[in-house]
Amino acid sequence: MARVLSLFTFLFLGFLGLISFPAEAAIKKYQFDIQVKNVSRLCHAKPIVTVNGRFPGPTIYVREGDRVLVNVTNHARYNMSIHWHGIKQYRNGWADGPAYITQCPIQTGSSYTYDFNVTGQRGTLWWHAHILWLRATVYGAIVIMPNQGTPFPFPQPNREVEILLGEWWHSDVEEVVKEGTNMGLPPNMSDAHTINGKPGPLFPCAEKHTFVMEVELGKTYLLRIINSALNDELFFAIAGHNMTVVEVDAVYTKPFTTSAILIAPGQTTNVLVQANQIPGRYFMATRPFMDAPLSIDNRTATAILQYKGIPNTVLPTLPQLPLSNDTEFAISYNKKLRSLNSPKYPANVPLKVDRNLFYTIGFGKNSCPTCVNGTKLIASLNNISFVMPQIALLQAHFSNIKGVYRADFPDKPPTPFNYTGAPLTANLGTSTGTRVSKIAFNSTVELVLQDTNLLTVESHPFHLHGYNFFVVGTGIGNFDPAKDPAKYNLVDPMERNTVGVPTGGWTAIRFRADNPGVWFMHCHLELHTGWGLKTAFVVEDGPGQDQSVLPPPKDLPPC
């Protein structure tokens, strides 16, 4: 009898071993040393700011539900802050990272530990410096795996690869910006785009500076693509291979197949690629999308998808990327993006709106006697060009420090006009100031972002910190409040953290303000952010015990 019980116990325990129980949340610890390192690209060597001496920086791997501790020690001469782009940071803006919004920067020789939970999110996000233009070289991927035992809602890939698209300048980026600011002109554009920090063989001295991804015939690969570039929306394609889009901004999509993707700075896109072509070497390529009358660096950065066993002497083929001004492709591609909206991953779109906001995006010129043309360029929302404070907004809000900001940002522009009509050169009374919108806790917000033809029309990728939002509508021309809302998609719109406002058009987003704190919203083109194309939302505390901003950590950097 004892032997039978023993055998039963053994079999029962063995059966339990086959069952997948949810794993307890882990604590993932990382050390980020901000340090300067000499790096060579395009036959030029220069010192750049890095994390742990790497460019791009290290990938953070976590699982849904994990707690993450990243200790950042600043050895560089620049002050530093790191933003965990797309992490919602519920009640915990202290870990969000934008300098002078949620924290003062980490000074040279000092450290700060970002402590946050990854709750209810899975997929590809990224981290980057959020001060000056330092994210030119200080950035990396965040890979969030689903809960243990939870499969992807798409075919399981054989392997995953991170693809980070970026830019490279020969000169010190901060000096380039300073020169442009002093002249009152846009700074020099980058000298090359990069794929995983490398421009590829269409540029000089590329022997060591080409990213190569080896694949095996018949296998499926998940590419986690991130646009880390400072100032360019980018097309990306792979010669001879289609891609199936399955996720954007860490939200699953209804899968669709495409020959190329469009990805704005700040956005992420996961695609499945099948290695089902004649074994050879194929270029992966990226170049900018720009459908406004502005100059861009139109050269193509490349990497190589190489089938196993194929020698390096085989010349790769180039993909057919859309033309740099292919508006039709851009509109068509973005229309295909839909939330999965399944029982497990629903799209909880706010159907009733408590607060309607309408923000116009504009450029202007202010007087600057020392500048080349006697003027300098500025950018604004609702004719207000945002001025960065000297004390972090979240600290001022939490500690009730007066005089740091005004909570009177207007819900609509002061003067309505034909926003996308004939080009206007007037400033329309542009003012400067640190002005934010106060939002009631748990209220539902609809925000329409309207591009204007003040100086010129241009597309703008807008990022909202602390939230995902639903992209319920978009169009070319002026938003019509009487007709356009009837065309909204309120069933399965794409849920994102960064959205493109089309050139000479508008985009409408909705979100529920259920995350108390101060949350930055800005154009993710670094050039425009520096000119003032930004603001913030102060989301008030709720009545519940877990509906107010957490107290600040003890090691918060001083102002």
C-alpha positions in Angstrom: 0.0 0.0 0.0 2.8 2.4 0.9 4.5 1.7 -2.4 1.2 2.5 -4.3 0.8 5.7 -2.3 4.4 6.6 -3.0 4.0 6.0 -6.7 0.7 8.0 -6.7 2.5 10.9 -4.9 5.3 10.8 -7.4 2.9 10.8 -10.4 0.8 13.6 -8.9 3.9 15.8 -8.2 5.1 15.1 -11.8 1.6 16.2 -13.1 1.9 19.4 -11.1 5.2 20.0 -12.6 3.6 20.1 -16.1 1.1 22.8 -15.0 2.2 26.4 -15.6 1.4 28.4 -12.5 1.7 32.2 -12.6 5.2 33.3 -11.5 5.5 35.8 -8.7 6.5 39.3 -9.8 10.3 39.6 -9.9 12.5 42.6 -9.1 14.7 43.4 -12.1 17.8 45.6 -11.2 19.9 47.5 -13.7 22.9 49.8 -13.4 23.2 52.6 -15.9 26.5 54.4 -15.9 26.3 57.6 -18.0 29.8 57.9 -19.5 31.5 59.4 -22.4 33.1 57.1 -25.0 34.9 57.7 -28.3 32.9 56.2 -31.1 33.7 56.1 -34.9 31.1 56.4 -37.7 31.4 57.6 -41.3 35.2 57.8 -41.0 34.9 60.2 -38.1 35.6 59.5 -34.4 34.1 61.6 -31.6 33.2 61.4 -27.9 29.5 60.6 -27.3 27.4 60.2 -24.2 26.5 56.6 -23.6 25.0 54.2 -21.1 27.6 51.6 -20.0 29.8 52.6 -22.9 27.2 51.2 -25.4 25.5 52.8 -28.4 22.6 52.1 -28.6 22.4 51.4 -24.8 21.4 48.1 -23.1 18.0 46.5 -23.6 15.9 46.2 -20.4 14.1 42.8 -20.3 11.2 42.5 -17.9 8.0 40.5 -17.6 4.5 42.0 -17.1 4.0 42.7 -13.4 7.7 43.0 -12.6 9.2 45.8 -10.5 12.2 47.6 -12.1 15.0 49.4 -10.3 17.4 51.3 -12.5 20.2 53.1 -10.7 21.6 55.9 -12.9 25.0 57.2 -12.1 26.1 60.3 -14.1 29.8 60.5 -15.0 29.2 62.8 -18.0 29.6 66.6 -18.0 25.9 67.1 -18.9 23.1 66.8 -16.4 21.0 63.7 -17.2 17.5 62.3 -16.9 16.0 59.1 -18.4 12.4 58.6 -19.6 10.9 55.2 -19.8 8.8 55.9 -22.9 5.4 54.3 -22.7 5.5 53.0 -19.2 2.4 54.3 -17.5 3.9 55.0 -14.1 0.6 54.8 -12.2 0.7 57.5 -9.4 4.5 57.4 -9.8 5.5 60.3 -12.0 8.7 60.5 -9.9 10.0 57.7 -12.1 8.8 59.1 -15.4 12.0 61.1 -16.1 11.5 64.3 -18.2 13.8 66.9 -16.8 12.0 69.8 -15.0 8.6 68.2 -15.5 8.7 65.3 -13.0 12.2 65.7 -11.6 15.3 67.9 -11.7 18.1 66.2 -13.6 20.8 64.0 -12.2 23.9 66.2 -11.8 27.4 65.2 -12.7 28.8 62.8 -10.1 25.3 62.0 -8.7 23.0 59.0 -8.8 19.2 58.4 -8.8 17.3 55.1 -8.8 14.2 54.9 -11.0 11.8 52.5 -9.2 8.7 51.5 -11.1 6.2 48.7 -11.7 5.3 47.3 -15.2 1.5 46.8 -14.7 -0.9 45.7 -17.4 1.6 46.2 -20.2 3.5 43.9 -22.5 5.4 44.4 -25.8 8.1 46.8 -27.0 8.8 50.2 -25.5 12.0 52.1 -25.1 14.0 54.4 -22.8 15.9 57.6 -23.7 17.5 60.7 -22.3 15.0 63.4 -21.7 17.1 66.5 -21.5 18.7 68.7 -24.2 19.3 66.6 -27.3 21.2 63.8 -25.4 18.8 61.1 -26.7 20.8 61.4 -29.9 23.0 58.7 -28.4 21.4 57.8 -25.0 18.6 55.3 -25.8 17.7 51.6 -25.8 14.9 49.1 -26.0 12.5 47.9 -23.3 11.1 44.4 -23.9 8.2 43.4 -21.7 7.2 39.7 -22.0 3.7 38.6 -21.2 2.8 36.8 -18.0 4.3 33.4 -17.7 2.2 30.9 -19.6 0.4 33.6 -21.6 1.2 33.2 -25.4 1.4 36.0 -27.9 -2.0 36.4 -29.8 -0.1 35.7 -33.0 2.2 32.8 -34.3 5.1 32.2 -31.9 8.3 33.4 -33.5 11.5 31.4 -33.6 13.6 34.4 -32.5 13.2 38.0 -31.6 15.4 40.9 -32.7 15.4 44.6 -31.6 15.8 47.1 -34.4 16.5 50.7 -33.3 16.4 53.4 -35.9 18.4 56.5 -35.1 20.5 59.4 -36.4 24.2 60.3 -36.4 26.0 63.7 -36.4 29.7 64.1 -37.2 29.8 67.1 -34.7 28.9 67.3 -31.0 25.1 67.4 -31.1 24.8 69.9 -28.3 27.2 72.2 -30.1 25.1 71.9 -33.3 22.0 72.8 -31.4 23.7 75.8 -29.6 24.9 77.1 -32.9 21.4 76.9 -34.5 19.9 78.6 -31.4 22.4 81.4 -31.5 21.7 82.0 -35.2 17.9 81.8 -34.7 17.8 79.0 -37.4 17.2 75.2 -37.4 20.4 73.4 -36.5 22.2 71.3 -39.1 20.4 68.0 -39.9 22.1 64.7 -39.1 24.8 63.3 -41.3 23.3 59.8 -41.5 20.5 57.6 -40.2 21.4 54.4 -38.4 20.0 50.9 -37.8 21.2 49.7 -34.3 23.7 52.5 -34.3 25.2 51.7 -37.7 24.5 53.5 -41.0 25.3 50.6 -43.3 27.4 50.0 -46.4 25.8 52.8 -48.5 28.0 55.2 -46.4 31.8 55.4 -46.2 33.9 53.4 -43.8 30.9 51.0 -43.2 32.9 47.7 -43.0 32.5 47.5 -39.3 29.4 49.7 -39.1 26.7 47.5 -40.6 24.2 45.5 -38.6 23.7 41.9 -39.9 20.8 39.7 -38.8 21.2 36.0 -39.7 18.1 34.0 -40.4 17.3 30.4 -41.3 15.1 29.3 -44.1 11.5 28.5 -43.0 11.8 30.2 -39.6 9.7 33.2 -38.4 11.3 36.3 -36.7 9.7 39.0 -34.5 11.3 42.4 -35.2 10.8 44.9 -32.4 11.3 48.2 -34.3 11.8 51.5 -32.5 12.2 54.9 -34.0 14.8 56.5 -31.8 15.6 59.3 -34.3 15.4 62.9 -33.0 13.7 64.6 -35.9 12.5 62.2 -38.7 9.5 60.0 -39.3 10.9 57.0 -41.1 9.9 54.3 -43.6 11.4 50.8 -43.0 11.3 47.8 -45.4 13.2 44.6 -46.1 14.0 43.6 -49.7 12.0 40.7 -50.9 10.1 40.2 -47.7 6.7 41.3 -46.4 6.1 42.2 -42.8 3.0 41.4 -40.7 2.3 44.2 -38.2 1.1 42.7 -34.8 1.8 45.4 -32.3 2.4 49.2 -32.0 3.4 51.1 -28.8 3.1 47.8 -26.8 -0.5 47.3 -27.8 -1.6 44.3 -30.0 -3.1 45.1 -33.4 -5.3 43.3 -35.8 -2.5 41.7 -38.0 -2.0 43.0 -41.5 0.7 42.5 -44.1 2.7 45.3 -45.7 5.8 45.8 -47.8 6.9 48.8 -45.7 6.0 50.5 -42.4 5.9 54.1 -41.3 7.1 54.9 -37.8 7.4 58.3 -36.1 10.0 59.3 -33.5 8.9 57.7 -30.2 6.8 55.0 -31.8 7.4 51.2 -31.7 6.2 48.6 -34.2 6.4 44.8 -33.9 6.4 42.8 -37.1 6.6 39.2 -38.0 9.0 38.3 -40.9 9.1 34.9 -42.5 12.4 33.7 -43.9 10.7 32.2 -46.9 12.7 33.7 -49.9 15.5 32.3 -51.9 18.5 32.2 -49.5 20.6 35.2 -50.0 21.4 38.6 -48.6 18.7 41.3 -48.4 19.0 44.9 -47.3 16.8 46.2 -44.5 16.5 49.9 -45.2 15.2 53.1 -43.7 14.8 56.7 -44.9 12.7 59.7 -43.9 9.1 60.5 -44.7 8.5 64.3 -45.3 5.6 65.6 -47.2 6.1 69.3 -46.3 8.2 71.7 -48.3 11.2 71.3 -46.0 14.7 69.9 -46.7 15.7 66.5 -45.2 18.5 64.1 -45.3 17.1 61.7 -47.9 19.9 59.1 -47.9 19.1 55.5 -47.0 20.6 53.7 -44.0 20.8 49.9 -44.3 21.3 46.7 -42.5 21.5 43.2 -43.9 19.2 40.2 -43.4 21.4 37.2 -44.3 20.3 33.6 -44.7 22.5 31.1 -42.9 25.3 29.7 -45.0 25.3 32.5 -47.6 28.8 34.0 -48.0 29.4 37.7 -47.4 30.5 38.2 -51.0 26.9 38.0 -52.3 25.6 41.5 -53.0 22.4 42.4 -51.1 19.3 43.7 -53.0 17.6 46.9 -51.9 13.9 47.2 -51.0 11.5 49.5 -52.8 10.8 52.1 -50.1 8.0 54.5 -50.6 9.0 57.9 -52.0 10.0 60.4 -49.3 6.8 62.5 -49.9 4.4 59.6 -50.3 1.4 61.0 -48.4 -0.9 58.4 -49.8 1.1 55.5 -48.4 1.3 57.2 -45.0 -2.5 57.8 -44.8 -3.3 54.3 -46.1 -0.8 52.6 -43.7 -2.1 54.5 -40.6 -5.7 53.6 -41.5 -4.8 49.9 -41.3 -3.8 50.1 -37.7 -6.6 48.8 -35.5 -6.6 47.6 -31.9 -7.0 43.8 -31.5 -10.1 44.4 -29.4 -10.5 40.8 -28.3 -12.1 39.6 -25.1 -8.6 39.2 -23.5 -7.3 42.5 -25.0 -10.4 44.8 -25.2 -10.4 48.4 -26.6 -12.0 50.4 -23.8 -12.7 53.5 -25.8 -14.3 56.4 -23.8 -17.7 56.8 -25.4 -18.8 59.8 -23.3 -16.5 62.9 -23.2 -16.3 65.1 -20.1 -13.7 67.6 -21.4 -13.2 68.7 -25.0 -9.8 70.2 -25.9 -8.7 71.7 -29.2 -5.0 72.6 -29.6 -3.6 74.3 -32.7 0.1 73.6 -33.6 1.9 76.6 -35.0 5.3 78.1 -35.8 6.3 81.7 -35.4 9.2 84.2 -35.3 10.1 86.3 -32.3 12.5 89.2 -32.3 16.2 88.3 -31.8 18.6 91.2 -32.5 21.7 88.9 -32.3 20.3 86.3 -34.7 21.1 86.1 -38.4 17.7 87.5 -39.6 16.9 89.5 -36.5 14.4 86.8 -35.5 14.3 83.3 -34.0 11.9 80.5 -34.6 9.4 79.4 -32.0 6.6 76.8 -31.9 3.4 76.9 -29.9 0.2 75.1 -28.9 -2.8 77.4 -28.9 -0.4 80.3 -29.5 1.5 79.6 -26.3 5.2 78.6 -26.5 6.0 76.6 -23.4 8.9 77.8 -21.1 10.6 75.1 -19.1 10.6 75.9 -15.3 13.6 75.7 -12.9 11.7 73.6 -10.4 10.1 70.3 -11.6 6.3 70.7 -12.1 5.5 67.5 -10.2 7.4 68.7 -7.2 5.7 72.1 -7.3 2.3 70.4 -7.7 2.9 67.9 -4.9 4.4 70.4 -2.4 2.1 73.2 -3.4 5.0 75.5 -4.4 3.5 78.7 -5.8 4.8 80.7 -8.9 6.3 77.7 -10.8 3.4 77.3 -13.3 0.0 78.6 -14.2 -2.9 76.1 -14.5 -4.8 78.2 -17.1 -3.8 76.7 -20.4 -6.7 77.5 -22.8 -9.0 74.6 -24.0 -9.1 76.2 -27.4 -7.0 78.7 -29.5 -7.7 82.4 -28.6 -8.4 83.3 -32.2 -10.0 80.9 -34.6 -8.8 81.2 -38.2 -8.5 79.1 -41.4 -5.9 76.9 -39.9 -4.7 75.1 -43.0 -5.4 77.8 -45.6 -3.0 80.1 -47.3 0.4 80.3 -45.4 0.4 82.9 -42.6 3.5 84.6 -41.4 1.9 86.4 -38.4 2.4 85.2 -34.9 -1.2 85.7 -34.0 -0.1 87.0 -30.6 2.1 84.1 -29.6 3.0 84.3 -25.9 5.5 82.4 -23.8 4.9 80.9 -20.4 4.8 77.8 -18.2 1.1 77.1 -18.6 -0.6 73.7 -18.0 -4.2 72.3 -18.1 -5.8 71.0 -14.9 -7.8 67.8 -15.5 -10.3 66.2 -13.0 -9.4 62.7 -11.9 -11.1 59.9 -13.9 -12.7 62.4 -16.3 -12.7 61.5 -20.0 -10.8 63.8 -22.3 -11.0 64.3 -26.1 -8.1 66.3 -27.5 -8.0 67.4 -31.2 -4.6 68.4 -32.4 -4.8 70.6 -35.4 -1.8 71.4 -37.6 -1.7 75.0 -39.0 -0.1 76.8 -41.9 1.7 79.3 -39.7 4.9 79.7 -41.6 4.4 76.1 -42.9 2.4 72.9 -42.5 4.3 69.9 -41.1 3.5 66.5 -39.6 4.0 66.2 -35.8 4.3 63.1 -33.7 2.8 63.9 -30.2 3.7 61.8 -27.1 1.6 61.9 -23.9 3.5 60.7 -20.8 1.7 58.5 -18.2 -1.1 57.4 -20.6 -2.1 55.4 -23.6 -4.8 57.0 -25.7 -7.2 55.9 -28.5 -6.7 57.5 -31.9 -10.4 57.9 -32.8 -10.1 60.1 -35.9 -7.8 61.9 -38.3 -8.1 63.9 -41.4 -6.6 66.4 -43.8 -7.6 70.1 -43.6 -9.5 71.8 -40.8 -11.3 69.7 -38.2 -15.1 70.2 -38.4 -16.7 69.7 -35.0 -20.1 69.4 -36.7 -19.2 66.6 -39.1 -16.0 64.9 -38.3 -16.9 63.2 -34.9 -19.6 61.2 -36.8 -16.8 59.5 -38.7 -14.8 58.5 -35.6 -13.8 54.9 -35.0 -15.1 54.1 -31.5 -15.0 50.3 -31.9 -11.4 49.3 -32.5 -9.2 52.4 -32.8 -5.5 52.1 -32.3 -4.3 52.6 -28.8 -0.9 54.4 -28.6 1.3 56.6 -26.6 2.7 58.6 -29.6 0.6 59.7 -32.6 1.3 61.5 -35.8 -0.7 64.6 -36.7 -0.7 64.7 -40.5 0.8 67.5 -42.5 -2.0 70.2 -42.8 -4.4 68.0 -41.0 -5.7 66.9 -37.5 -5.9 64.0 -35.2 -8.4 63.3 -32.4 -7.5 61.2 -29.3 -9.4 60.1 -26.3 -8.2 58.9 -22.8 -9.5 58.6 -19.3 -7.5 60.7 -16.8 -7.1 58.0 -14.2 -3.4 58.5 -13.4 -2.9 61.4 -11.0 0.2 63.6 -11.3 1.9 65.9 -13.8 2.2 64.5 -17.3 4.2 66.0 -20.2 2.8 66.2 -23.7 5.0 67.3 -26.5 6.0 66.9 -30.1 8.6 64.1 -30.3 10.6 66.0 -32.9 13.3 67.3 -30.7 13.7 70.4 -32.8 10.1 71.5 -32.2 10.1 70.5 -28.5 13.1 72.9 -28.0 11.2 75.7 -29.8 8.3 75.3 -27.3 5.9 72.8 -28.8 4.9 71.2 -25.5 2.7 71.5 -22.4 1.6 69.4 -19.5 -1.6 68.1 -17.8 -2.0 68.3 -14.1 -4.3 65.4 -13.3 -5.8 65.9 -9.9 -5.9 63.3 -7.1 -9.0 61.1 -6.8 -11.0 60.5 -3.6 -9.7 56.9 -3.1 -6.8 55.7 -1.0 -4.9 54.6 -4.1 -5.9 57.5 -6.3 -3.3 60.1 -5.3 0.3 60.8 -6.2 2.8 58.7 -4.2 5.2 60.6 -2.0 8.6 61.4 -3.7 11.5 59.1 -3.2 14.3 60.2 -0.7 17.0 60.3 -3.4 15.1 62.6 -5.8 17.7 64.9 -7.5 17.7 68.4 -6.0 16.8 71.4 -8.1 
